[in-house]
Amino acid sequence: MESNTGEGIIFDVGSLYAYFQTLHDKRKPKGLRYSLALVLVLIVLAKICGEDQPSGIADWAKHRNDLLVELLKLRRKRMPHHSTYRRILAEVVYVEELEYINQVFLSGKKFFGRQVLLSIDGKVLRGTLDDLQNGTYLLAAYLPAEGIVLMEVAIAGKGSEIPAAPQVLKSIDLREKVVMGDALHTQKELSIQIVEAGGEYVWFVKGNQPQMEEDLRLWFEPDVQPIPGMNFPPKDFESATTISKGHGRIEKRTISVSSQLKDFLAWPYLEQVFKLERQFTFSRTGKIQAYVVYGITSINRDEITPSKLLQMTRSYWGIENGLHYRRDVTLLEDRTRMTKGKMGQAMACINNLVLGILLNKQKYRYLPTARRFFDAHPADALALITRL
């Protein structure tokens, strides 16, 4: 059935297009030329096929006008002007609804298994910053292994991640999830929220918890010689090491884990502490760089091995390479000026959606390859949006 805006496309219930049709439109129905669902479909289509800015999206649709009219069964024979895309993103769409669609469509009822890593990290949209560094700051909850952003919210600015993190996690089913964040998120209240919601936490400990950092440093230091006639109790250290090569360097990562401090450190639901050592040897120069960081977790020793915990700490940084880098470099998120209304946040949400479709649902490993293929096959790209 065609709508009052002339769209007669056939779509599956549960498809992305079907979800778009549930969004509330702030505009008055009278004189409406393009439905909200149609505009969002065109934006996602163009982004899947390689365009990132509103002007490029408009040109992409205009140059495929006849094909899109046929595929979408449109009565109106002209594609929207680039200002329409900007206005929709800045003023019309409810970003909270778009975020919800993102989460439901990408994850659905899928069961991800036990001890699934959930990374939380903040990001600024650099194209929105003014001279005073005011702009759009976001906090995302991301599944690195699946390439899915479960939720992303706008925050007041740099340093506002602490009060925003509980809001983000409250909207997510944390059962069987292991939440990991940088040292900024190492907060007692957040730890309690996660465990009492059925999840676990892994935190890094740095300067914002100076006493704990010092306690961990002393615990993992080699024991000094005891006074004659006295002995130190044995420590329960367990370790794991991985070595990898790439990018002109050899990386050695070693984790040492202990559960003997869980009753000594006043931290809710604490089960284990760890020391993570990273050593980089550069092949060309032989130069060595070494870093040490300490951490805590609510996962007890019987539920996770040092090797698995080491793998988890490495996977955490997937939010930088798997999400932020792709959005900034491939989808040009930081180069686009998106300062009006909530345009920046809405476009970031659509970027997350495109990444989830291509990397998670379609299993492409290299995003540019996927976008080149679908640019040559726009009908196949449309099927990603209209079919289950």
Sequence and secondary structure as in RCSB ss.txt:
>XXXX:A:sequence
MESNTGEGIIFDVGSLYAYFQTLHDKRKPKGLRYSLALVLVLIVLAKICGEDQPSGIADWAKHRNDLLVELLKLR
RKRMPHHSTYRRILAEVVYVEELEYINQVFLSGKKFFGRQVLLSIDGKVLRGTLDDLQNGTYLLAAYLPAEGIVL
MEVAIAGKGSEIPAAPQVLKSIDLREKVVMGDALHTQKELSIQIVEAGGEYVWFVKGNQPQMEEDLRLWFEPDVQ
PIPGMNFPPKDFESATTISKGHGRIEKRTISVSSQLKDFLAWPYLEQVFKLERQFTFSRTGKIQAYVVYGITSIN
RDEITPSKLLQMTRSYWGIENGLHYRRDVTLLEDRTRMTKGKMGQAMACINNLVLGILLNKQKYRYLPTARRFFD
AHPADALALITRL
>XXXX:A:secstr
   TT B     TTSHHHHHTTS   S STT  S HHHHHHHHHHHHHTT  SHHHHHHHHHHTHHHHHHHHTBS
S S   HHHHHHIIIIIS HHHHHHHHHHHHHTT    SSEEEEEEEEEEGGG  TT  SEEEEEEEETTTTEEE
EEEEESSTT HHHHHHHHHHTS  TTEEEEE GGG  HHHHHHHHHTT EEEEEE TTSHHHHHHHHHHHS    
  TT        EEEEEEEEETTEEEEEEEEEE TTTTTS  TT  EEEEEEEEEEETTT  EEEEEEEEEES  
TTT  HHHHHHHHHHHTHIIIIIIHIIIIIS GGGS   STTHHHHHHHHHHHHHIIIIIIS  S HHHHHHHHH
H HHHHHHHHH  
